[in-house]
Structure formats: C-alpha cells, structure tokens
C-alpha cells in the first residue's frame, strides 16, 4: 500500500500545473539558447567561406605579382614596361600614332524625341 501512495504522491507533484509550467519554461529557455548557438554557427560558417574566398583571391594576386616581378627582372620586360608607360622608342625605330575620328559617329545619330516633344514640334 505504501508503494501505491508514494506513486500517487509523485504523480500528483509531477503532473501539477506549477511543475508543468516550470518544465515548459525550461524547455523554451533551452530551445532559445540552442537557436542562438545555431545562428552563431551559421554566421561563423558564412564568415569562414568569405575568408576562404579572400585567401584564394590573395593567392591569385600574389601569383600575378610574382609573374610581373619575374618579367621585370629581365631586360626585355623592363623595356616593354617603359615603352607602355612613357610612349618612347629606340633611336632606330619609328613610331606611328593612330588617332580615331570621333566626329563621324556622333553626327549620324539623332536624339530620339519623346511623344510630347513630337507634338510640340508640330506646332513650331
């Protein structure tokens, strides 16, 4: 009989409204903190991916710069860079500069007139 009364007492305490409310509040608090940790994990994963992309871009940039440095360590590379930057030639060479004519392209196109501008042009 004692077992039956103890079980009944335990059930009455376990299924009491205050106990159930307290357990519900604990579950909500644990779920909230789990959600916060999950969001932080997602954010750190995004930051990790962004950092990995930046590292790859920097590695490519480093390779490009090393290639340019290797090219500039040769006399042909230095000469080519000087010709590009300063527009110079050697004494035996001749230089031809081609200038494009921009006036022919802009004169053939006329600006498009809107609906109201066409009506105003009729009355002029």
Buried (B, 14 or more C-beta within 10 A) or exposed (E): EEEEEEEEEEEEEEEEEEEEEEEEEEEEEEEEEEEEEEEEEEEEEEEEEEEEEEEEEEEEEEEEEEEEEEEEEEEEBEEEEEBEEEEEEEEEEEEEEEEEEEEEEEEEEEEEEEEEEEEEEEEE
